[in-house]
Amino acid sequence: MTNENSVIKAIKDAGGPSRAAAKLRVSSRTISNWQAQGYVPNYYRAEELAALVNVPIETLRKPS
């Protein structure tokens, strides 16, 4: 699974972009950017999203 698919799946599992944004206290535009980029650039937010949907944080971060 690619990171892009992982981010999109995590957002979907969190209840969709609007709910994920509310739960993570970020804007819907931020969620949209993460989906377009295919990763969550902010470690703290990636950690929160990973905990919210119970996935490894590495799947949401930019590959090295």
C-alpha positions in Angstrom: 0.0 0.0 0.0 1.3 3.4 -0.9 1.5 6.2 1.6 -1.1 8.2 -0.4 -3.5 5.3 -0.1 -2.7 5.1 3.6 -3.5 8.7 4.2 -6.7 8.6 2.2 -7.8 5.4 4.0 -6.9 6.9 7.4 -9.0 10.0 6.7 -11.9 7.8 5.5 -11.6 5.6 8.6 -11.6 8.8 10.8 -15.1 9.6 9.4 -14.1 11.6 6.3 -12.3 14.9 5.8 -14.6 17.1 7.8 -14.7 14.8 10.8 -11.0 14.1 10.7 -10.4 17.9 10.6 -12.6 18.5 13.6 -11.1 15.6 15.6 -7.5 16.8 14.8 -8.3 20.5 15.2 -7.1 21.4 11.7 -8.9 22.9 8.7 -10.5 20.9 6.0 -8.0 22.4 3.6 -5.2 20.9 5.7 -6.7 17.5 5.3 -7.1 18.1 1.6 -3.4 19.0 1.4 -2.4 15.8 3.2 -4.4 13.8 0.8 -2.9 15.5 -2.2 0.6 15.2 -0.8 0.1 11.6 0.2 1.6 12.1 3.6 1.1 14.1 6.9 4.1 16.5 7.1 3.6 17.4 10.8 4.8 14.6 13.1 2.5 15.6 15.9 -0.6 15.5 13.6 0.6 12.3 12.0 0.9 10.8 15.5 -2.6 12.0 16.4 -4.2 10.6 13.2 -2.3 7.3 13.6 -3.7 6.9 17.1 -7.2 7.9 16.0 -7.4 5.2 13.4 -5.0 2.7 14.9 -2.4 2.6 12.2 1.4 2.8 12.4 2.6 6.4 12.1 5.2 5.4 9.5 2.4 4.7 7.0 1.3 8.4 7.2 4.7 10.0 7.0 6.8 10.9 3.9 9.1 8.1 2.9 12.8 8.8 3.3 
